[in-house]
Amino acid sequence: MALDKLLDFDPRFYGNFLEESCCSCPSSQFRAIKFTKVQCDFLDRRVKRLGNAGRVAVGVGSAALSLVPYVGIPLAVGAVAAQAPTWGKDLTHTALEVLYRGSLCGHEVHVTYEIMGPGELSKEFGRYTKTYPPIELTGINTTAYEDIENVFSDMWTNYNFVYKNCKRWTNDLIKRLR
């Protein structure tokens, strides 16, 4: 595999996104029958392992900074604090998968809602097939397709990898739908 492909952020490729076709029912006839939070790889696993090892190395290096007189301790604390949001977490892409049923014909179709990067929201008919164990969600009362679309269209788009990432975006979407 070429180096440029190894470093691509491409959850659609690494999560094996399977497109699905929609029936001819109008969107007003779709009702959500299942909500699932899914996680998949967004880059090659070999690169991901290096990234996880790098996070550990930065943590060890941050501790070494504390030995530098005067400025070392504040630098070490800052470096460790910057990594804190990702400790104990694997580097994955997170999305909300909603299974809809058309009330006129009974056809079922998945729609995956996600943020792909700064300013790039996505809602596609289909689902990821190569995921980590999915989390089936309960307690979501918003089930009309159009209502979910309205919440989705009001979601934030100012993505950054550490604090406004796909995990936080998906959790925020779920919270707004409850």
C-alpha positions as CSV (number, residue, x, y, z in Angstrom):
1,M,0.0,0.0,0.0
2,A,1.3,3.4,-0.9
3,L,2.5,5.7,1.9
4,D,0.0,8.5,0.9
5,K,-2.9,6.0,1.3
6,L,-1.6,4.8,4.7
7,L,-1.8,8.4,6.0
8,D,-5.2,9.2,4.6
9,F,-8.1,10.0,6.9
10,D,-10.7,7.8,5.3
11,P,-13.2,6.1,7.6
12,R,-15.3,5.1,4.5
13,F,-12.4,2.9,3.3
14,Y,-11.1,1.5,6.6
15,G,-14.6,1.1,8.0
16,N,-15.9,-0.6,4.8
17,F,-18.9,1.8,4.3
18,L,-21.7,0.0,2.5
19,E,-24.1,2.2,0.6
20,E,-27.8,1.3,0.7
21,S,-30.6,2.3,-1.6
22,C,-33.7,4.1,-0.3
23,C,-37.2,3.2,-1.3
24,S,-39.6,5.6,-2.9
25,C,-41.5,6.5,0.3
26,P,-41.5,10.2,1.0
27,S,-39.1,11.2,3.8
28,S,-42.1,12.1,5.9
29,Q,-42.9,8.4,6.1
30,F,-39.6,7.3,7.6
31,R,-39.4,6.5,11.3
32,A,-36.3,5.6,13.2
33,I,-36.5,2.1,14.7
34,K,-32.9,1.7,16.0
35,F,-30.0,4.0,16.9
36,T,-26.5,2.7,17.1
37,K,-23.2,4.5,18.0
38,V,-20.5,3.0,15.8
39,Q,-16.7,3.3,15.8
40,C,-14.4,2.3,13.0
41,D,-10.8,2.9,12.0
42,F,-10.1,6.0,10.0
43,L,-6.6,5.1,9.0
44,D,-4.5,2.1,8.5
45,R,-4.1,0.1,11.7
46,R,-0.3,0.0,11.4
47,V,-0.2,3.8,11.4
48,K,-2.8,3.9,14.2
49,R,-0.6,1.7,16.4
50,L,2.3,4.1,15.8
51,G,0.1,7.0,16.8
52,N,-0.9,5.2,20.0
53,A,2.8,4.5,20.7
54,G,3.6,8.1,20.0
55,R,1.1,9.3,22.5
56,V,2.8,7.2,25.2
57,A,6.2,8.6,24.1
58,V,5.0,12.1,24.3
59,G,3.7,11.4,27.9
60,V,7.1,10.1,28.9
61,G,8.9,13.0,27.2
62,S,6.6,15.4,29.0
63,A,7.7,14.0,32.3
64,A,11.3,14.6,31.3
65,L,10.6,18.2,30.7
66,S,10.0,18.7,34.4
67,L,13.7,18.4,35.0
68,V,14.4,21.6,33.1
69,P,14.9,24.4,35.6
70,Y,12.1,27.0,36.1
71,V,10.1,26.4,32.9
72,G,10.2,22.6,32.9
73,I,7.3,21.9,35.3
74,P,4.8,24.2,33.6
75,L,5.8,22.8,30.2
76,A,5.4,19.3,31.3
77,V,2.0,20.0,32.9
78,G,0.8,21.7,29.7
79,A,2.0,18.9,27.5
80,V,0.3,16.3,29.6
81,A,-2.9,18.3,29.9
82,A,-3.1,18.7,26.2
83,Q,-3.2,14.9,25.8
84,A,-5.6,14.2,28.7
85,P,-8.8,14.1,26.5
86,T,-7.5,11.2,24.5
87,W,-5.9,9.1,27.3
88,G,-7.2,5.5,27.5
89,K,-9.0,5.9,24.1
90,D,-8.2,4.3,20.9
91,L,-8.0,6.5,17.8
92,T,-11.2,5.7,16.0
93,H,-13.9,7.5,14.0
94,T,-17.3,7.7,15.6
95,A,-20.7,8.1,14.0
96,L,-24.4,7.7,14.6
97,E,-26.2,5.1,12.6
98,V,-30.0,5.2,12.4
99,L,-32.1,2.5,11.0
100,Y,-35.3,3.8,9.4
101,R,-38.4,2.0,8.3
102,G,-40.7,3.4,5.6
103,S,-44.2,3.3,7.0
104,L,-45.8,2.8,3.5
105,C,-43.7,-0.1,2.3
106,G,-41.8,-1.4,5.3
107,H,-38.4,-1.0,3.6
108,E,-35.6,-0.5,6.1
109,V,-32.5,1.6,5.4
110,H,-29.6,2.9,7.4
111,V,-28.5,6.5,7.5
112,T,-25.1,7.3,9.0
113,Y,-24.7,10.8,10.5
114,E,-21.1,12.0,11.1
115,I,-18.6,14.9,11.0
116,M,-15.8,14.2,8.6
117,G,-13.6,17.3,9.2
118,P,-13.9,21.0,9.5
119,G,-17.2,22.2,8.0
120,E,-17.9,18.7,6.6
121,L,-21.0,17.0,7.9
122,S,-22.2,13.8,6.3
123,K,-25.5,11.9,6.2
124,E,-25.4,9.0,3.8
125,F,-27.7,6.1,3.1
126,G,-25.6,3.2,4.3
127,R,-23.5,2.0,7.2
128,Y,-20.1,0.9,8.3
129,T,-19.6,-2.9,8.2
130,K,-16.1,-3.1,9.8
131,T,-16.6,-1.6,13.2
132,Y,-15.7,-2.1,16.8
133,P,-18.5,-3.5,18.9
134,P,-21.4,-1.1,18.3
135,I,-23.4,0.5,21.1
136,E,-27.2,0.2,20.7
137,L,-28.8,3.4,22.1
138,T,-32.1,3.7,24.0
139,G,-34.0,6.6,25.3
140,I,-34.1,8.6,22.0
141,N,-37.6,10.0,21.5
142,T,-36.9,11.8,18.2
143,T,-37.9,9.3,15.5
144,A,-39.3,11.2,12.5
145,Y,-36.7,11.4,9.7
146,E,-37.4,15.1,9.2
147,D,-37.0,15.9,12.9
148,I,-33.7,14.1,13.0
149,E,-32.6,16.0,9.8
150,N,-33.5,19.3,11.5
151,V,-31.3,18.5,14.5
152,F,-28.5,17.3,12.2
153,S,-28.6,20.5,10.2
154,D,-28.2,22.6,13.4
155,M,-25.0,20.7,14.5
156,W,-21.7,22.5,14.8
157,T,-19.1,22.1,12.1
158,N,-15.9,23.7,13.7
159,Y,-14.0,20.4,14.0
160,N,-10.6,19.9,15.7
161,F,-9.0,16.6,16.5
162,V,-8.6,17.1,20.2
163,Y,-11.6,19.0,21.6
164,K,-14.3,19.1,18.8
165,N,-13.9,15.7,17.2
166,C,-16.2,13.1,15.8
167,K,-16.7,11.4,19.2
168,R,-17.8,14.6,20.8
169,W,-19.9,15.6,17.8
170,T,-21.7,12.2,17.8
171,N,-22.3,12.4,21.6
172,D,-23.7,15.9,21.1
173,L,-26.0,14.8,18.4
174,I,-27.3,11.9,20.5
175,K,-27.9,14.3,23.5
176,R,-29.8,16.7,21.2
177,L,-32.0,13.9,20.0
178,R,-33.0,12.7,23.5
